[in-house]
Amino acid sequence: MSDNAIQVMIVEDDAIAAKIYEQFTHKLEGFRIVATASGGAQAEELLQVFTPDLMLLDVFLPDIRGIELLWSIRQFHRTIDVILITAANDTETVSEAIRGGAFSYIMKPILIDKFTGTLERYKALRKQLHERQIVDQHEVDQFFRPADGAGPGGKSYADGPILPKGIDKLTLRLLRDRMKAAQESVSTDELSAIAGMSHSTVRRYLEYMVAAGEVEVDILYGTVGRPERKYRWLQKK
Protein backbone atom coordinates (compact mmCIF):
# COMPACT_ATOMS: atom_id res chain seq x y z
CA MET A 1 0.00 0.00 0.00
CA SER A 2 1.21 3.49 -0.79
CA ASP A 3 2.99 5.48 1.92
CA ASN A 4 0.59 8.28 1.01
CA ALA A 5 -2.39 6.23 2.18
CA ILE A 6 -5.01 8.08 4.19
CA GLN A 7 -4.50 7.16 7.86
CA VAL A 8 -7.76 6.31 9.60
CA MET A 9 -8.66 6.03 13.28
CA ILE A 10 -11.87 4.22 14.27
CA VAL A 11 -13.59 5.34 17.49
CA GLU A 12 -16.36 2.82 18.19
CA ASP A 13 -17.28 0.95 21.39
CA ASP A 14 -19.00 -1.90 19.52
CA ALA A 15 -16.15 -4.30 18.68
CA ILE A 16 -18.12 -6.02 15.91
CA ALA A 17 -19.03 -2.73 14.23
CA ALA A 18 -15.41 -1.53 14.49
CA LYS A 19 -14.24 -4.75 12.84
CA ILE A 20 -16.73 -4.29 10.00
CA TYR A 21 -15.52 -0.73 9.38
CA GLU A 22 -11.93 -1.93 9.43
CA GLN A 23 -12.64 -4.81 7.05
CA PHE A 24 -14.39 -2.71 4.42
CA THR A 25 -11.92 0.17 4.72
CA HIS A 26 -9.06 -2.24 4.04
CA LYS A 27 -10.76 -3.27 0.81
CA LEU A 28 -10.47 0.28 -0.54
CA GLU A 29 -7.30 1.52 -2.19
CA GLY A 30 -5.52 4.38 -0.47
CA PHE A 31 -6.67 3.87 3.13
CA ARG A 32 -4.87 2.45 6.17
CA ILE A 33 -6.41 1.79 9.59
CA VAL A 34 -3.80 2.95 12.10
CA ALA A 35 -5.72 2.72 15.39
CA THR A 36 -9.02 1.75 16.97
CA ALA A 37 -10.37 3.23 20.21
CA SER A 38 -13.38 2.02 22.19
CA GLY A 39 -14.03 5.35 23.90
CA GLY A 40 -13.36 9.06 23.85
CA ALA A 41 -10.66 9.04 26.53
CA GLN A 42 -8.72 6.31 24.73
CA ALA A 43 -9.05 8.22 21.45
CA GLU A 44 -7.68 11.39 23.06
CA GLU A 45 -4.72 9.43 24.48
CA LEU A 46 -3.94 8.09 21.00
CA LEU A 47 -4.16 11.59 19.57
CA GLN A 48 -1.31 12.63 21.85
CA VAL A 49 0.90 10.13 20.04
CA PHE A 50 -0.06 10.62 16.39
CA THR A 51 -2.52 12.50 14.21
CA PRO A 52 -4.61 10.51 11.70
CA ASP A 53 -6.00 12.07 8.54
CA LEU A 54 -9.53 10.78 9.10
CA MET A 55 -11.57 9.63 12.09
CA LEU A 56 -14.63 7.37 11.87
CA LEU A 57 -16.48 8.45 15.01
CA ASP A 58 -19.48 7.04 16.85
CA VAL A 59 -21.66 9.46 18.84
CA PHE A 60 -22.72 7.11 21.64
CA LEU A 61 -19.47 6.28 23.44
CA PRO A 62 -19.31 4.85 26.98
CA ASP A 63 -17.46 7.82 28.52
CA ILE A 64 -18.29 10.94 26.44
CA ARG A 65 -20.49 11.80 23.48
CA GLY A 66 -18.78 11.70 20.13
CA ILE A 67 -19.92 15.26 19.48
CA GLU A 68 -17.80 16.41 22.44
CA LEU A 69 -14.80 14.62 20.93
CA LEU A 70 -15.56 16.27 17.59
CA TRP A 71 -15.38 19.72 19.19
CA SER A 72 -12.17 18.78 21.01
CA ILE A 73 -10.66 17.74 17.68
CA ARG A 74 -11.72 21.04 16.14
CA GLN A 75 -9.98 22.87 18.98
CA PHE A 76 -6.74 20.89 19.27
CA HIS A 77 -6.41 18.78 16.08
CA ARG A 78 -7.88 20.88 13.29
CA THR A 79 -6.25 18.90 10.47
CA ILE A 80 -8.24 15.75 11.28
CA ASP A 81 -11.35 15.14 9.18
CA VAL A 82 -14.28 13.37 10.82
CA ILE A 83 -17.04 11.11 9.50
CA LEU A 84 -19.72 10.41 12.09
CA ILE A 85 -21.22 6.90 12.11
CA THR A 86 -24.09 6.70 14.56
CA ALA A 87 -27.62 5.66 15.39
CA ALA A 88 -28.36 9.22 16.53
CA ASN A 89 -31.16 10.61 14.36
CA ASP A 90 -32.13 13.71 16.37
CA THR A 91 -31.78 17.05 14.65
CA GLU A 92 -29.75 18.51 17.53
CA THR A 93 -26.95 15.97 17.00
CA VAL A 94 -27.07 16.43 13.22
CA SER A 95 -26.91 20.22 13.68
CA GLU A 96 -23.91 19.88 16.01
CA ALA A 97 -22.18 17.65 13.45
CA ILE A 98 -22.69 20.28 10.76
CA ARG A 99 -21.46 23.10 13.01
CA GLY A 100 -18.49 20.96 14.04
CA GLY A 101 -17.43 20.52 10.43
CA ALA A 102 -17.99 16.77 10.05
CA PHE A 103 -17.29 15.63 6.49
CA SER A 104 -20.28 13.27 6.48
CA TYR A 105 -22.89 11.66 8.72
CA ILE A 106 -23.71 7.97 8.23
CA MET A 107 -26.64 6.52 10.17
CA LYS A 108 -26.67 3.01 11.60
CA PRO A 109 -27.35 0.38 10.53
CA ILE A 110 -24.91 1.33 7.80
CA LEU A 111 -25.22 0.37 4.16
CA ILE A 112 -21.88 -0.85 2.85
CA ASP A 113 -22.30 1.02 -0.45
CA LYS A 114 -22.95 4.22 1.50
CA PHE A 115 -19.93 3.60 3.72
CA THR A 116 -17.47 2.83 0.91
CA GLY A 117 -18.93 5.54 -1.33
CA THR A 118 -18.43 8.16 1.39
CA LEU A 119 -14.80 7.13 1.86
CA GLU A 120 -14.18 7.21 -1.89
CA ARG A 121 -15.75 10.66 -2.09
CA TYR A 122 -13.58 11.86 0.79
CA LYS A 123 -10.46 10.50 -0.93
CA ALA A 124 -11.38 12.18 -4.22
CA LEU A 125 -12.00 15.55 -2.54
CA ARG A 126 -8.78 15.32 -0.54
CA LYS A 127 -6.80 14.46 -3.66
CA GLN A 128 -8.30 17.33 -5.64
CA LEU A 129 -7.58 19.85 -2.88
CA HIS A 130 -3.98 18.66 -2.61
CA GLU A 131 -3.48 18.95 -6.37
CA ARG A 132 -4.86 22.49 -6.67
CA GLN A 133 -3.48 25.78 -5.41
CA ILE A 134 -6.43 27.89 -6.57
CA VAL A 135 -10.05 26.96 -7.25
CA ASP A 136 -12.95 28.78 -8.85
CA GLN A 137 -16.50 29.17 -7.52
CA HIS A 138 -17.82 26.19 -9.50
CA GLU A 139 -15.20 23.88 -7.96
CA VAL A 140 -15.90 25.22 -4.47
CA ASP A 141 -19.60 24.53 -5.05
CA GLN A 142 -18.76 20.89 -5.80
CA PHE A 143 -16.87 20.57 -2.50
CA PHE A 144 -19.78 21.89 -0.44
CA ARG A 145 -22.66 20.05 -2.09
CA PRO A 146 -24.15 16.73 -1.00
CA ALA A 147 -22.88 13.66 -2.84
CA ASP A 148 -26.15 13.13 -4.71
CA GLY A 149 -26.24 16.72 -5.97
CA ALA A 150 -29.62 17.38 -4.39
CA GLY A 151 -30.57 20.65 -2.79
CA PRO A 152 -33.21 21.38 -0.16
CA GLY A 153 -36.37 19.33 -0.62
CA GLY A 154 -34.56 16.86 -2.88
CA LYS A 155 -34.46 19.25 -5.84
CA SER A 156 -31.49 19.21 -8.18
CA TYR A 157 -29.14 22.15 -8.41
CA ALA A 158 -29.54 24.35 -11.43
CA ASP A 159 -26.19 23.56 -13.04
CA GLY A 160 -26.49 19.79 -13.18
CA PRO A 161 -28.85 16.81 -13.02
CA ILE A 162 -29.27 14.47 -10.07
CA LEU A 163 -26.87 11.57 -10.59
CA PRO A 164 -27.90 7.93 -10.16
CA LYS A 165 -27.23 6.11 -6.91
CA GLY A 166 -23.57 5.19 -6.50
CA ILE A 167 -22.30 8.09 -8.65
CA ASP A 168 -21.21 11.30 -6.95
CA LYS A 169 -20.20 14.53 -8.67
CA LEU A 170 -16.73 14.90 -7.20
CA THR A 171 -15.53 11.39 -8.04
CA LEU A 172 -17.10 11.65 -11.50
CA ARG A 173 -15.37 14.98 -12.10
CA LEU A 174 -12.00 13.55 -11.07
CA LEU A 175 -12.34 10.50 -13.33
CA ARG A 176 -13.53 12.66 -16.23
CA ASP A 177 -10.39 14.78 -15.81
CA ARG A 178 -8.21 11.66 -15.82
CA MET A 179 -9.92 10.35 -18.95
CA LYS A 180 -9.52 13.70 -20.73
CA ALA A 181 -5.83 13.76 -19.83
CA ALA A 182 -5.18 10.21 -21.08
CA GLN A 183 -3.30 10.19 -24.38
CA GLU A 184 -4.79 6.87 -25.45
CA SER A 185 -7.42 4.31 -24.50
CA VAL A 186 -7.10 2.92 -20.98
CA SER A 187 -8.33 -0.19 -19.23
CA THR A 188 -10.13 -0.19 -15.91
CA ASP A 189 -6.97 -1.34 -14.13
CA GLU A 190 -4.89 1.40 -15.76
CA LEU A 191 -7.35 4.16 -14.83
CA SER A 192 -7.68 2.69 -11.33
CA ALA A 193 -3.90 3.02 -10.86
CA ILE A 194 -3.88 6.58 -12.26
CA ALA A 195 -6.77 7.77 -10.08
CA GLY A 196 -5.87 5.81 -6.95
CA MET A 197 -9.32 4.19 -6.71
CA SER A 198 -10.55 0.62 -6.50
CA HIS A 199 -11.21 -1.40 -9.66
CA SER A 200 -14.92 -1.78 -8.89
CA THR A 201 -15.41 1.95 -8.32
CA VAL A 202 -13.62 2.94 -11.53
CA ARG A 203 -15.51 0.32 -13.54
CA ARG A 204 -18.86 1.66 -12.26
CA TYR A 205 -17.99 5.23 -13.25
CA LEU A 206 -16.60 4.19 -16.64
CA GLU A 207 -19.81 2.34 -17.48
CA TYR A 208 -21.79 5.40 -16.42
CA MET A 209 -19.71 7.58 -18.76
CA VAL A 210 -20.22 5.06 -21.57
CA ALA A 211 -24.00 5.20 -21.03
CA ALA A 212 -23.80 9.02 -20.98
CA GLY A 213 -22.01 9.06 -24.34
CA GLU A 214 -18.85 10.59 -22.88
CA VAL A 215 -16.64 7.54 -23.25
CA GLU A 216 -16.36 4.90 -25.96
CA VAL A 217 -15.42 1.32 -25.16
CA ASP A 218 -13.38 -0.91 -27.44
CA ILE A 219 -13.15 -4.65 -26.89
CA LEU A 220 -9.73 -6.08 -27.75
CA TYR A 221 -9.51 -9.79 -28.46
CA GLY A 222 -6.16 -11.42 -27.77
CA THR A 223 -4.94 -14.87 -28.62
CA VAL A 224 -5.58 -16.17 -25.10
CA GLY A 225 -7.64 -15.15 -22.11
CA ARG A 226 -10.67 -12.92 -21.82
CA PRO A 227 -11.17 -9.94 -24.16
CA GLU A 228 -9.97 -6.62 -22.73
CA ARG A 229 -12.17 -3.54 -22.50
CA LYS A 230 -10.43 -0.24 -23.32
CA TYR A 231 -12.07 3.15 -22.70
CA ARG A 232 -11.52 6.36 -24.67
CA TRP A 233 -12.80 9.89 -23.96
CA LEU A 234 -15.10 11.26 -26.66
CA GLN A 235 -16.48 14.62 -25.59
CA LYS A 236 -14.47 17.80 -25.91
CA LYS A 237 -15.57 20.16 -23.15
Buried (B, 14 or more C-beta within 10 A) or exposed (E): EEEEBBBBBBBBBEEEBBEBBBEBBEEBBBBBBBBBBBBBBBBBEBBEEEBBBBBBBBBBBEBBBBBBBBBBBBEEBEEBBBBBBBEBEEEEBBEBBEEBEBBBBBBBEBEEEBBBBBBBBBBBBBBBEEEEEEEEEEBEBBEEBEBBBBEEEEEEBEEEEBBEEBBBBBBBBBBBBBBEEBEEBBBBEBBBBBBBBBBEBBBBBBBBBBEBEBBEEEEEEEEEEEEBBBBEBEEEE
